[in-house]
Amino acid sequence: MYKEFYKLRLNPFEIAPDPSFLFLTRRHQEALLALYYGVHRRKGFVALTGDVGTGKTLLIRCLLRMLKDNDTACAYVFNSRLSTLEFLHYVATEFGLAVSGKTKGEVLQDLRKYLLARHQRKLTTMIVVDDAQDLSVKLLEEIRLLSNLETDEEKLLQILLVGQPELDEKLDSYKLRQLRQRIALRSHLEPLDLEETRGYIRHRLHLAGAPPEAGDLFAEETIERIYRHSRGVARLINMICENALITAFARELADVPADIIDEVACDLRLGLATPPRGQHNKNNDVVRQAHEDTTAII
């Protein structure tokens, strides 16, 4: 809608996790390298945690792209509300194995044969479990037992657990101490700081084909307001920027003023006090003061 108006090739702030738009902060780079090392060196268990919207899924997609040339077979489990048998059936099906009518023991035997055959060809096999914080203790224990599929030298199956900070709490519990001791690498993603938010926005604009003069599309004050409302959470930054560009385009503005960010944040219910629709232009000073007071409290 606004691409032609702002001379953009692509939508810069799509919410879908596109690896080509990856913005590598130091923490994201360290996490990605840790994940790659853990899988490539066949360490067995690796865990990645981070709050909602901090880029975990995007990082996993980048990892899978990096591993694509290594003939890595991956079972991506995005439903964490499975029983142990459903989980095993799902994983086996992802690897192309027939499971219809088979017992748990038969599925495990087929999995072992499959993993050994791939190991003999020096191929990597992995399971990625997303939203792993919602896995039951029983299912986490079942996943731990899968790591017993190994040779004398290395693990046959690489398992990546991805989840919100509650996953760390669960893994640190006494009940899961055996699993915790098997996790070779653990990484955690944090929201972006203000400088990273600035770089993130300009990076995505650049990749979307923005001309040099578009560097001021989001002025410094506007970026600071985006950071204040989003708290540096990448998904919220995308949502705010996307809606702000649509609003600015509708008003035929050459750039995005800070007060539009307040309007968008209010529409998205992002929690900071902003006036009702229609009063924004009259009460900008009140809005700014409310933001300052809220920030001081936080």
Buried (B, 14 or more C-beta within 10 A) or exposed (E): EBBEBBEBEBBBBEEEBBBEBBBBBEBBEBBBBBBBEBBBEBBBBBBBBBBEBBBBBBBBBBBBEBBEEEEBBBBBBEEBEBEBBEBBBBBBBBBEBEBEEBEEEEBBEBBBEBBEEBBEEEEBBBBBBBBBBBBBEEBBBBBBEBBEBBEEEEBBBBBBBBBBBEBBEBBEEEEBEEBBEBBBBBBBBBBBEEEBBBBBBBBBBBBBBBEEEBEEBBBEEBBBBBBBBBBBBBBBBBBBBBBBBBBBBEEEBEBBBBBBBBBBBBEBEBEBEBBEEEEBEEBBEEBBEBBEEEEEEE
